[in-house]
Every structure is written in structure tokens, then in C-alpha cells.
Amino acid sequence: MALSKSVDTTYGIAATYWNIGVVQEDYKDQIIDITMYGYATEQSRRDGKSPFSIEKIQITGTEYVADAQRPALYAIIKQRPEFIGATDA
């Protein structure tokens, strides 16, 4: 699973394919840190190319769900301003 959305990067090129690369959960403080990797296209990801953009997302408070699976994390991410309008890829 991944997300499809054109997001401008610091390189002046939009990344259009985003997937969760790293999830780290702090059960005590109820925080989930997510690293999203951005690729030019889905095909570049499938071809084994490196991501050229990284977005860090933190889930806390009422959004926090212990042991959330990837589909649930993507659903939360799609509510963030930078990923509103993203579709499942």
C-alpha cells in the first residue's frame, strides 16, 4: 500500500508516490513517528530507485492507536494537510 499525491519538494520537483518507510512507536508517551518516502513515480519505486523526498509525521493525542497497522496509519496520514486528497496506490 502507498499513497498517490503530487507534493512539491525542496528540489523543485514533485514527488507523486509515497510509502511508509519507517514506523517507530513509543507506547509510554503514546507517540507514533512515521517516515514517508517520496518518489517521482510509482514505477521509479518499483524499479528500486531511491526516494528523493522524506516527510516526517507524528501521530499523538486522540489520533494515537496502539499497534496501528499500515492501512490505519495511511488513513490517518491522508487527513494531514500535506496529504489531503491523496488516493491509495
WOWODA-V880300 format. One record per residue. N is the residue number from 1. SS is DSSP state (H for helix, E for strand, L for the rest). PHI is phi in radians with two decimals (none if undefined). BURIAL is I if it has 24 or more other C-alpha atoms within 12 Angstrom, else O. Layout:
n=N ss=SS phi=PHI burial=BURIAL
n=N ss=SS phi=PHI burial=BURIAL
//
This chain:
n=1 ss=L phi=none burial=O
n=2 ss=L phi=-2.80 burial=I
n=3 ss=E phi=-2.13 burial=I
n=4 ss=E phi=-1.99 burial=I
n=5 ss=E phi=-2.91 burial=I
n=6 ss=E phi=-1.39 burial=I
n=7 ss=E phi=-2.21 burial=I
n=8 ss=E phi=-1.11 burial=O
n=9 ss=L phi=-2.03 burial=O
n=10 ss=L phi=-1.20 burial=O
n=11 ss=L phi=-1.53 burial=O
n=12 ss=L phi=1.42 burial=O
n=13 ss=L phi=-2.13 burial=O
n=14 ss=E phi=-1.41 burial=O
n=15 ss=E phi=-1.60 burial=I
n=16 ss=E phi=-2.01 burial=I
n=17 ss=E phi=-2.22 burial=I
n=18 ss=E phi=-2.20 burial=I
n=19 ss=E phi=-2.35 burial=I
n=20 ss=E phi=-1.30 burial=I
n=21 ss=E phi=-1.80 burial=I
n=22 ss=E phi=-2.49 burial=O
n=23 ss=E phi=-2.26 burial=I
n=24 ss=E phi=-2.25 burial=O
n=25 ss=E phi=-2.07 burial=I
n=26 ss=E phi=-1.92 burial=O
n=27 ss=L phi=-1.16 burial=O
n=28 ss=L phi=-1.09 burial=O
n=29 ss=L phi=-1.62 burial=O
n=30 ss=L phi=0.95 burial=O
n=31 ss=E phi=-2.31 burial=O
n=32 ss=E phi=-2.08 burial=I
n=33 ss=E phi=-1.77 burial=I
n=34 ss=E phi=-2.11 burial=I
n=35 ss=E phi=-1.92 burial=I
n=36 ss=E phi=-1.75 burial=I
n=37 ss=E phi=-1.78 burial=I
n=38 ss=E phi=-1.88 burial=I
n=39 ss=E phi=-2.08 burial=I
n=40 ss=L phi=-1.05 burial=I
n=41 ss=L phi=-2.59 burial=I
n=42 ss=H phi=-1.08 burial=I
n=43 ss=H phi=-1.09 burial=O
n=44 ss=H phi=-1.11 burial=O
n=45 ss=H phi=-1.14 burial=O
n=46 ss=H phi=-1.14 burial=O
n=47 ss=L phi=-1.41 burial=O
n=48 ss=L phi=1.42 burial=O
n=49 ss=L phi=-1.22 burial=O
n=50 ss=L phi=-1.42 burial=O
n=51 ss=L phi=-1.19 burial=I
n=52 ss=L phi=-2.00 burial=I
n=53 ss=E phi=-2.52 burial=I
n=54 ss=E phi=-2.31 burial=I
n=55 ss=E phi=-2.05 burial=I
n=56 ss=E phi=-1.78 burial=O
n=57 ss=E phi=-2.25 burial=I
n=58 ss=E phi=-2.09 burial=I
n=59 ss=E phi=-1.91 burial=I
n=60 ss=L phi=-2.51 burial=O
n=61 ss=H phi=1.07 burial=O
n=62 ss=H phi=-1.22 burial=O
n=63 ss=H phi=-1.36 burial=O
n=64 ss=L phi=-1.17 burial=I
n=65 ss=L phi=-2.35 burial=O
n=66 ss=L phi=-1.05 burial=O
n=67 ss=L phi=1.03 burial=O
n=68 ss=L phi=-1.06 burial=O
n=69 ss=L phi=-1.47 burial=O
n=70 ss=H phi=-0.96 burial=O
n=71 ss=H phi=-1.01 burial=O
n=72 ss=H phi=-1.18 burial=O
n=73 ss=H phi=-1.15 burial=I
n=74 ss=H phi=-1.07 burial=I
n=75 ss=H phi=-1.10 burial=I
n=76 ss=H phi=-1.18 burial=I
n=77 ss=H phi=-1.05 burial=I
n=78 ss=L phi=-1.15 burial=I
n=79 ss=L phi=-1.60 burial=O
n=80 ss=L phi=-1.33 burial=O
n=81 ss=H phi=-0.88 burial=O
n=82 ss=H phi=-1.26 burial=O
n=83 ss=H phi=-2.10 burial=I
n=84 ss=L phi=-1.08 burial=O
n=85 ss=L phi=1.59 burial=O
n=86 ss=L phi=-1.18 burial=I
n=87 ss=E phi=-2.04 burial=O
n=88 ss=E phi=-1.19 burial=O
n=89 ss=L phi=-2.15 burial=O
//
